[in-house]
């Protein structure tokens, strides 16, 4: 060692200082970037909520995204604080390793999904429970404005009823569940108010459900307390299966995988894996693969196989009702076709262009009417003659509060007569 060479202790001291500076700079950059992103996401969330009006579920996703970035902002702040004292710099180092691992996971997610990561909104996660026969049932409780009763049904407001009112059960998908409205404003609740004290309406609709699930629900719902009438507002979710190659008669090779991935009934993300892609990827190594989804072809022609399956389901639903002495009423699907235009296919109907939805949904409604007639069930087509506008819908098919009231009024008097 030359006379001018620094002593080993000095070299070590310089190395420690450079290491601390590196960790301090890394933690500082992470904190600064994440703090700016957090502020942006929070302001976006506040703006959405401020303009939400009567809309439900507004801001859930944005709050979950803000929580994700805020979590890592706090972690980066801990790294920044820990990098200041010499004794805790190694703690800061390990925190920075975690930050770097999350960054790599984030980049991988973006590269594979082509969009930024959005943490699952945990406030909407505990709404459905697995069920061995109908895939899912409503979890009792819920979130403010959207609740479920002890019998696993969407809460319907049935105030002021007589001791033993005539029961009316409503079945269908999210348009029966009326996902965009609070409990008092769903069309089943508004229908109950319109019908008066002698009728009670119960809502068995669930997001994603088609005639297949409604048929299975009916097998069990009628046994203990058969209603006077059962309403089936069907068609849109069945149409999702249009032009699927080799469509299974129970929709199991397309609808089931779709529901498996789209409705929250499987393992719900915990606090850690919801806010850490690294942990989520690690846990994903031990998760069973999702069921395979069949392919299809985009077409504007009637799917004859789907048509036959759908008609069979309607006839079987009518037969179940007849077995239990229930008057079965089918109602055609109402959609906002003004929002369904162009050559773009939608995630919900992956093999149908927007401009072809009106034609194909019309054919499904025709199948519904014919199958109901062949089964000697009721087909209530009065909603088709209503003058529907964009203001009646929140999107392409879910009712606004005004639309739910218009729908209830369009069927109320007919139901009063049929269900006496």
C-alpha positions in Angstrom: 0.0 0.0 0.0 1.4 3.4 -1.0 2.0 6.2 1.5 -0.8 8.3 -0.2 -3.4 5.5 -0.2 -6.4 6.0 2.1 -6.6 3.9 5.1 -9.0 0.9 5.0 -11.3 2.5 7.6 -11.5 5.6 5.5 -12.4 3.6 2.4 -15.1 1.8 4.3 -16.4 5.1 5.6 -16.6 6.5 2.1 -18.3 3.4 0.9 -20.9 3.6 3.6 -21.5 7.3 2.8 -22.0 6.6 -0.9 -24.3 3.7 -0.1 -26.4 5.9 2.2 -26.5 8.6 -0.5 -27.7 6.1 -3.0 -30.4 4.7 -0.7 -31.4 8.2 0.3 -31.7 9.3 -3.4 -33.6 6.2 -4.3 -36.1 6.6 -1.5 -36.4 10.3 -2.1 -37.2 9.8 -5.8 -39.8 7.1 -5.0 -41.4 9.3 -2.4 -41.5 12.4 -4.6 -43.0 10.5 -7.6 -45.5 8.6 -5.5 -46.6 11.7 -3.5 -47.4 13.5 -6.8 -49.3 10.4 -8.1 -51.2 10.1 -4.8 -52.3 13.8 -5.0 -53.4 13.3 -8.6 -55.4 10.2 -7.8 -57.0 11.7 -4.7 -58.1 14.8 -6.6 -59.5 12.6 -9.4 -61.5 10.6 -6.8 -62.9 13.8 -5.1 -63.9 15.2 -8.4 -65.8 12.0 -9.4 -67.6 11.8 -6.0 -68.5 15.5 -6.2 -70.3 15.0 -9.5 -71.7 11.5 -8.8 -75.2 12.6 -8.0 -77.4 9.5 -7.7 -74.9 7.2 -9.3 -73.7 4.2 -7.3 -70.3 2.6 -7.2 -68.7 5.9 -8.3 -65.2 6.3 -6.9 -64.8 2.8 -5.6 -62.1 1.9 -8.2 -60.5 5.3 -7.9 -60.3 5.0 -4.1 -58.7 1.6 -4.5 -56.2 2.9 -6.9 -55.4 5.9 -4.6 -55.0 3.4 -1.7 -52.5 1.4 -3.7 -50.3 4.3 -4.5 -50.7 5.8 -1.0 -49.6 2.5 0.6 -46.4 2.6 -1.4 -45.9 6.3 -0.8 -45.9 5.6 2.9 -43.5 2.7 2.4 -41.1 5.0 0.4 -41.4 7.6 3.2 -40.3 4.9 5.7 -37.3 4.1 3.5 -36.5 7.8 3.3 -36.6 8.2 7.1 -34.7 5.0 7.7 -31.9 6.1 5.3 -31.0 9.2 7.4 -29.5 7.6 10.5 -26.5 5.4 9.8 -27.8 2.6 12.1 -31.0 2.1 10.1 -29.7 2.4 6.5 -29.9 -1.3 6.0 -33.6 -1.2 6.9 -34.0 1.4 4.2 -32.0 -0.8 1.8 -34.5 -3.7 2.2 -37.4 -1.4 1.8 -36.0 -0.1 -1.4 -35.6 -3.7 -2.6 -39.3 -4.1 -2.0 -40.0 -0.9 -3.9 -37.9 -2.1 -6.8 -39.6 -5.5 -6.8 -43.0 -3.8 -7.0 -41.7 -1.6 -9.8 -40.7 -4.6 -11.8 -44.0 -6.3 -11.2 -45.8 -3.1 -12.2 -43.8 -3.0 -15.5 -44.6 -6.7 -16.1 -48.3 -6.0 -15.6 -48.3 -3.1 -18.0 -46.5 -5.1 -20.6 -48.9 -8.0 -20.4 -52.2 -6.1 -19.9 -51.4 -2.8 -21.9 -52.9 -0.7 -19.1 -51.9 0.6 -15.7 -52.6 -1.6 -12.7 -55.9 -0.9 -10.8 -56.2 -2.4 -7.4 -59.5 -4.3 -6.9 -62.1 -2.2 -5.1 -62.4 -4.0 -1.8 -65.6 -2.1 -0.8 -67.5 -4.0 -3.5 -65.9 -7.4 -2.9 -68.1 -8.9 -0.2 -71.4 -8.8 -2.1 -71.6 -12.4 -3.4 -71.0 -15.8 -1.9 -70.2 -19.0 -3.8 -73.1 -21.5 -4.3 -72.8 -25.1 -5.6 -75.7 -24.9 -8.0 -76.2 -21.4 -9.2 -72.6 -20.2 -8.9 -73.4 -17.4 -6.5 -75.9 -15.9 -4.1 -76.2 -12.5 -2.6 -74.2 -12.0 0.6 -76.4 -10.7 3.4 -75.6 -7.1 4.2 -73.8 -5.1 1.5 -72.6 -1.6 1.1 -74.6 1.7 1.7 -77.5 1.9 -0.7 -77.0 -1.7 -2.1 -77.9 -4.3 0.4 -79.1 -7.9 0.6 -81.6 -9.5 2.9 -81.1 -12.6 5.1 -82.6 -14.8 2.3 -79.8 -13.8 -0.1 -81.9 -11.4 -2.2 -81.4 -7.8 -3.2 -83.3 -5.7 -0.7 -86.6 -4.6 -1.9 -88.5 -1.9 0.0 -91.9 -3.5 0.8 -93.3 -1.0 3.4 -97.0 -0.8 4.4 -98.1 -4.3 3.3 -101.0 -6.3 4.6 -100.3 -9.4 6.8 -100.2 -11.9 3.9 -99.7 -10.0 0.6 -99.5 -11.6 -2.8 -95.8 -12.5 -3.5 -94.1 -11.6 -6.8 -90.6 -12.8 -7.4 -88.3 -11.1 -9.9 -85.5 -13.0 -11.7 -82.8 -11.9 -14.1 -79.3 -10.4 -14.3 -78.0 -7.0 -13.4 -80.9 -5.2 -15.0 -83.2 -7.0 -12.6 -80.8 -6.5 -9.7 -80.9 -2.9 -10.9 -77.2 -2.4 -10.2 -77.3 1.4 -10.8 -79.9 2.3 -8.2 -80.2 2.3 -4.4 -82.5 -0.1 -2.7 -85.6 2.3 -2.6 -85.1 3.2 -6.3 -84.7 -0.2 -8.0 -87.6 -1.1 -10.3 -88.7 -4.0 -8.0 -89.0 -1.5 -5.1 -90.8 1.0 -7.2 -93.1 -1.7 -8.6 -93.9 -2.7 -5.0 -94.9 0.8 -4.1 -97.0 1.1 -7.2 -98.9 -2.2 -6.6 -99.9 -1.1 -3.1 -100.4 -3.0 0.2 -101.7 -6.2 -1.3 -98.5 -7.2 -3.2 -94.9 -7.8 -2.1 -92.0 -8.0 -4.6 -88.7 -9.9 -3.9 -85.7 -9.4 -6.1 -83.7 -12.6 -7.0 -81.7 -10.9 -9.8 -77.9 -11.1 -9.7 -75.3 -9.5 -12.0 -74.3 -11.7 -14.9 -77.1 -14.2 -14.5 -78.9 -15.5 -17.6 -82.0 -17.7 -18.1 -79.7 -20.7 -17.2 -79.2 -19.4 -13.6 -82.8 -18.1 -13.3 -84.0 -21.6 -14.2 -81.9 -23.2 -11.5 -82.9 -20.5 -8.9 -86.6 -21.2 -9.6 -86.1 -24.9 -8.7 -85.4 -23.9 -5.1 -87.0 -20.5 -4.6 -90.6 -21.8 -5.1 -90.5 -24.7 -2.6 -90.9 -23.0 0.8 -92.9 -20.0 -0.2 -94.3 -20.2 -3.8 -95.2 -16.7 -5.0 -98.4 -15.8 -6.9 -96.2 -14.7 -9.8 -92.6 -14.8 -11.0 -91.2 -12.2 -13.4 -88.3 -13.1 -15.7 -86.6 -10.1 -17.3 -84.2 -12.0 -19.5 -82.2 -12.0 -22.7 -79.2 -9.6 -22.6 -77.0 -12.0 -20.7 -78.1 -15.0 -22.8 -77.1 -12.9 -25.9 -73.6 -12.8 -24.6 -73.2 -16.4 -25.7 -74.1 -15.6 -29.3 -71.8 -17.1 -32.0 -69.7 -19.1 -29.5 -68.2 -22.1 -31.2 -69.7 -25.4 -30.0 -71.7 -23.6 -27.3 -72.6 -26.0 -24.5 -76.2 -26.5 -23.6 -75.6 -25.2 -20.1 -73.3 -22.3 -21.3 -70.5 -23.9 -19.3 -67.8 -23.3 -21.9 -68.4 -19.6 -22.2 -70.8 -18.0 -19.7 -69.4 -19.9 -16.7 -65.7 -18.9 -17.4 -66.9 -15.3 -18.0 -68.8 -15.1 -14.7 -65.9 -16.8 -12.9 -63.6 -14.0 -13.9 -66.1 -11.0 -13.8 -68.1 -11.4 -10.5 -66.4 -11.4 -7.1 -67.2 -14.9 -5.8 -63.8 -16.5 -5.6 -61.0 -15.7 -3.2 -61.2 -12.0 -2.4 -57.9 -10.1 -2.4 -56.6 -9.3 1.1 -55.1 -6.0 2.1 -51.6 -7.1 1.1 -52.2 -8.7 -2.3 -54.7 -6.0 -3.3 -52.0 -3.4 -2.8 -48.9 -5.3 -3.9 -48.6 -6.8 -7.4 -45.5 -8.7 -6.2 -47.4 -10.5 -3.5 -50.4 -11.0 -5.9 -48.1 -12.6 -8.5 -46.5 -14.8 -5.8 -49.9 -16.0 -4.5 -51.0 -16.5 -8.1 -48.4 -19.3 -8.5 -50.5 -21.4 -6.1 -53.9 -20.5 -7.5 -55.8 -22.9 -9.8 -56.0 -21.6 -13.4 -59.3 -20.0 -14.5 -61.5 -22.2 -16.6 -60.9 -22.0 -20.4 -63.3 -19.8 -22.4 -64.5 -21.0 -25.8 -63.8 -18.9 -28.9 -66.3 -17.6 -31.4 -66.8 -15.6 -34.5 -68.2 -12.1 -35.0 -71.5 -12.2 -36.9 -74.7 -10.2 -37.4 -76.7 -13.4 -38.1 -79.0 -15.2 -35.8 -77.3 -17.9 -33.8 -79.6 -20.8 -34.2 -78.0 -23.0 -31.6 -78.2 -20.2 -28.9 -81.8 -19.6 -30.0 -82.8 -23.2 -29.4 -81.0 -23.4 -26.0 -82.7 -20.1 -24.9 -86.1 -21.2 -26.0 -85.7 -24.5 -24.2 -84.7 -22.6 -21.0 -87.8 -20.4 -21.2 -90.0 -23.5 -21.6 -88.4 -25.2 -18.7 -88.8 -22.1 -16.5 -92.5 -22.1 -17.4 -92.8 -25.8 -16.6 -91.1 -25.2 -13.2 -93.6 -22.5 -12.4 -96.5 -24.6 -13.5 -95.3 -27.4 -11.2 -95.4 -25.1 -8.2 -98.6 -23.3 -9.2 -96.7 -20.0 -10.0 -97.9 -17.8 -12.8 -94.8 -17.1 -14.9 -94.4 -13.8 -16.7 -91.6 -13.1 -19.2 -90.5 -9.5 -20.0 -88.4 -8.7 -23.1 -85.0 -6.9 -22.6 -84.9 -3.1 -23.0 -81.5 -1.6 -24.1 -80.3 1.8 -25.1 -79.5 1.1 -28.7 -78.5 4.8 -29.3 -75.3 4.0 -27.4 -74.7 0.8 -29.3 -73.2 1.8 -32.6 -70.3 1.2 -34.9 -68.2 -1.9 -35.6 -66.7 -2.2 -32.1 -67.4 -5.4 -30.1 -67.9 -5.1 -26.4 -66.5 -7.2 -23.6 -70.0 -8.3 -22.6 -70.9 -9.3 -26.2 -67.5 -10.2 -27.7 -68.8 -11.5 -30.9 -71.4 -8.9 -31.7 -70.8 -5.4 -33.2 -72.5 -2.5 -31.5 -74.5 -1.7 -34.6 -75.9 -5.2 -34.7 -77.1 -5.3 -31.1 -80.6 -4.0 -31.8 -81.2 -6.6 -34.5 -79.9 -9.6 -32.5 -81.6 -8.5 -29.2 -84.8 -8.1 -31.1 -84.5 -11.7 -32.3 -83.9 -12.9 -28.7 -87.0 -11.0 -27.6 -88.9 -12.7 -30.4 -87.7 -16.1 -29.2 -88.8 -15.2 -25.7 -92.3 -14.3 -26.9 -92.7 -17.4 -29.0 -91.4 -19.8 -26.3 -93.6 -18.1 -23.7 -96.7 -18.6 -26.0 -95.8 -22.3 -26.6 -95.6 -22.8 -22.9 -98.8 -21.0 -22.1 -96.9 -18.5 -20.0 -97.4 -14.8 -20.0 -95.3 -12.5 -22.2 -95.6 -8.8 -21.2 -94.4 -6.8 -24.1 -95.6 -3.4 -22.9 -92.1 -2.0 -22.2 -91.3 -2.3 -25.9 -93.8 0.3 -26.7 -92.4 2.9 -24.2 -90.5 5.9 -25.6 -87.1 5.2 -24.1 -84.3 7.8 -24.1 -80.7 8.1 -23.0 -81.9 9.7 -19.7 -83.6 6.4 -18.8 -80.3 4.5 -18.7 -76.9 4.8 -16.9 -75.2 2.9 -19.7 -76.2 0.6 -22.6 -78.9 -1.2 -20.6 -79.0 -0.5 -16.8 -81.8 1.8 -15.7 -81.4 5.2 -14.2 -83.7 6.1 -11.3 -86.2 7.6 -13.9 -85.8 4.6 -16.2 -86.5 2.2 -13.3 -89.7 4.1 -12.5 -90.8 4.1 -16.1 -90.2 0.4 -16.4 -92.1 -0.3 -13.2 -95.1 1.8 -14.5 -95.0 0.0 -17.8 -95.7 -3.4 -16.2 -97.5 -2.5 -13.0 -101.1 -2.6 -14.1 -100.7 -5.8 -16.1 -99.0 -7.5 -13.1 -101.8 -6.4 -10.8 -104.3 -8.1 -13.1 -102.3 -11.2 -13.7 -101.2 -11.8 -10.1 -104.6 -11.3 -8.3 
